[in-house]
Amino acid sequence: GEVSLPAEVAAIRWAVGRGAQVINLSLGGVRDPLDPAVDTYSPLEQAAVEYAVSKGVVVVAAVGNGTQSPTTPWRFAAYPAALPHVLGVSAIRRNGSVPDYSNRDAVYNDLTAPGDGIFSTIPTNLAEARPGCTDAYSNCGPLDFRDAIGTSFAAPQVSAAAALLLGPDPTLTPEARKS
């Protein structure tokens, strides 16, 4: 599906207002510095991210998938990963190779995390609605949730690691949290 810009901005501000220390944004818009007609840069999105960072929040975002870009692989990270102070995360396979679908960017791709063949749980109501599916912690959900791929599955792993770092020391500054 899609997330509207106003919904994304409201969600970021809502999370900050409720004390979030890490925000994961597994979403993105095409960044193409060579073609302004395709580029989806938004000053509203940047302002929301800057607000979060100013409140000490670590913002993590998927760099995007080439299937959603003009070509695969795409050489630019998607927004919001391509905004300042955002940790941009690409996907890597179990064997250490980078899948073609994972966007690349020499500046805004900060980290890689597993993003290929990811086992994903499903909401209990979806599990119960599928014949033979008795447990949300199984691989019997819709095809979109089976052996999932993409940078949207890699970014939450980095977000979880950032949250684990903050557990013992919640006073870490945003820049120290990035390193």
Disulfide bonds with the S-S distance in Angstrom:
Cys133-Cys140 1.84
